[in-house]
Amino acid sequence: MRRAMLIAWMGALAGCAYVTRAEFLEVWDEDRDQFPIGEDCAPTDPTIYPGAADPRGDGCDTDCGREPDADGDDWPDAADCGPNDPTIYPCSASEVVGDDVDHDCDGLDGVRLDTCPGTDPDYPDALPLTTCPGTPT
């Protein structure tokens, strides 16, 4: 931090306040994920930043809301068959036989006949987080 302050002070004396991106991030990117304060929704967690892999259904918003999720069920609207109802999403446990509502997005009103995918098709290598330290959902 002293180095960045010294650089800024020297730049001010020289009539120039230019710093490199690396120098800027050294001061303003605490978790070193390349997203500074103001852009990073979790500035102390390097696994959570804009554009990070965001596994579905883990309750964490690891991509800082880059994918719209109107009902807050951790399934983006584009992949959610009920984007305005938090109980309707792929593999929902809220499925009720005979209520004329497809809660688990399998196209049927009733218990799912196939196995729910264990991974996010958008990010198959991403592992779901067990906790969401300080992340908005």
C-alpha positions as CSV (number, residue, x, y, z in Angstrom):
1,M,0.0,0.0,0.0
2,R,2.9,2.4,0.8
3,R,4.3,1.8,-2.7
4,A,1.1,2.7,-4.4
5,M,0.7,5.8,-2.2
6,L,4.3,6.8,-3.0
7,I,3.7,6.3,-6.7
8,A,0.6,8.4,-6.6
9,W,2.4,11.1,-4.6
10,M,5.3,11.1,-7.0
11,G,2.9,11.3,-10.0
12,A,1.1,14.2,-8.4
13,L,4.4,16.1,-8.0
14,A,5.2,15.4,-11.6
15,G,1.8,16.5,-12.8
16,C,0.8,12.9,-13.7
17,A,-1.4,10.5,-11.6
18,Y,-0.9,7.5,-13.9
19,V,-0.5,4.1,-12.4
20,T,-0.4,0.7,-14.1
21,R,-3.4,-1.7,-13.8
22,A,-1.2,-4.0,-11.7
23,E,-0.4,-1.1,-9.3
24,F,-4.1,-0.1,-9.2
25,L,-5.2,-3.7,-8.4
26,E,-2.5,-4.1,-5.8
27,V,-4.3,-1.5,-3.7
28,W,-7.9,-1.9,-4.8
29,D,-8.2,-5.7,-5.3
30,E,-7.9,-7.3,-1.9
31,D,-8.7,-10.9,-3.0
32,R,-6.5,-10.7,-6.2
33,D,-9.2,-12.0,-8.5
34,Q,-8.6,-9.1,-11.0
35,F,-11.8,-7.3,-10.1
36,P,-11.4,-4.2,-8.0
37,I,-13.7,-2.7,-5.4
38,G,-16.9,-1.5,-7.1
39,E,-16.9,-4.3,-9.7
40,D,-16.4,-7.3,-7.3
41,C,-19.5,-8.3,-5.3
42,A,-17.4,-10.2,-2.8
43,P,-14.1,-8.3,-2.6
44,T,-12.6,-10.6,0.0
45,D,-13.3,-13.9,-1.8
46,P,-11.3,-14.8,-4.9
47,T,-13.7,-17.4,-6.1
48,I,-16.6,-15.0,-6.4
49,Y,-16.4,-12.3,-9.1
50,P,-18.2,-11.1,-12.3
51,G,-18.2,-13.9,-14.8
52,A,-17.1,-16.7,-12.4
53,A,-18.6,-20.1,-12.9
54,D,-21.9,-20.2,-11.2
55,P,-23.1,-23.8,-10.5
56,R,-26.9,-23.9,-10.4
57,G,-28.9,-24.8,-7.3
58,D,-26.1,-24.2,-4.7
59,G,-27.6,-21.0,-3.4
60,C,-24.6,-18.9,-4.3
61,D,-24.3,-16.1,-6.7
62,T,-20.7,-16.6,-7.7
63,D,-20.9,-14.6,-10.9
64,C,-22.1,-11.4,-9.2
65,G,-25.5,-11.4,-10.9
66,R,-24.3,-11.5,-14.5
67,E,-27.2,-13.9,-15.3
68,P,-30.6,-12.5,-14.4
69,D,-32.5,-14.5,-11.8
70,A,-35.9,-12.7,-11.2
71,D,-37.2,-15.1,-8.5
72,G,-33.9,-15.7,-6.7
73,D,-33.9,-19.5,-6.9
74,D,-30.3,-19.6,-8.2
75,W,-31.4,-20.7,-11.6
76,P,-31.0,-18.0,-14.3
77,D,-34.2,-17.0,-16.1
78,A,-32.9,-18.4,-19.3
79,A,-32.6,-21.9,-17.8
80,D,-35.6,-21.7,-15.4
81,C,-39.0,-23.0,-16.6
82,G,-40.7,-20.8,-13.9
83,P,-38.5,-17.6,-13.8
84,N,-41.0,-15.7,-11.6
85,D,-41.7,-18.5,-9.0
86,P,-38.9,-19.6,-6.6
87,T,-40.4,-23.0,-6.2
88,I,-40.3,-23.8,-9.9
89,Y,-36.8,-24.7,-11.3
90,P,-35.0,-27.7,-12.8
91,C,-34.9,-30.6,-10.3
92,S,-37.1,-28.8,-7.7
93,A,-38.1,-30.9,-4.7
94,S,-41.4,-29.0,-4.6
95,E,-43.0,-31.2,-7.3
96,V,-46.6,-32.3,-6.3
97,V,-48.4,-34.9,-8.2
98,G,-51.7,-33.8,-9.7
99,D,-51.4,-30.0,-9.1
100,D,-51.1,-29.2,-12.8
101,V,-47.8,-27.5,-12.2
102,D,-44.4,-28.8,-13.5
103,H,-42.2,-27.7,-10.5
104,D,-39.1,-29.6,-11.6
105,C,-39.1,-28.5,-15.3
106,D,-39.1,-32.1,-16.7
107,G,-42.3,-31.4,-18.8
108,L,-44.5,-33.5,-16.6
109,D,-46.8,-32.9,-13.6
110,G,-45.5,-35.5,-11.2
111,V,-42.5,-37.2,-9.9
112,R,-39.5,-36.9,-12.2
113,L,-38.8,-40.0,-14.3
114,D,-35.2,-39.3,-15.2
115,T,-32.2,-38.4,-13.0
116,C,-31.5,-34.8,-12.4
117,P,-28.1,-33.7,-13.7
118,G,-25.5,-33.5,-11.0
119,T,-23.6,-30.8,-12.8
120,D,-24.3,-27.5,-14.4
121,P,-24.3,-27.9,-18.2
122,D,-22.9,-24.4,-18.6
123,Y,-20.0,-25.1,-16.2
124,P,-19.6,-29.0,-16.0
125,D,-16.2,-28.7,-14.2
126,A,-17.4,-26.3,-11.5
127,L,-18.0,-27.7,-8.1
128,P,-20.9,-26.3,-6.0
129,L,-19.9,-24.2,-3.0
130,T,-21.0,-25.5,0.4
131,T,-21.3,-22.0,1.7
132,C,-21.7,-18.5,0.3
133,P,-19.4,-16.3,2.4
134,G,-20.7,-12.8,2.0
135,T,-22.3,-13.2,-1.4
136,P,-25.6,-11.6,-2.4
137,T,-28.1,-14.1,-3.9
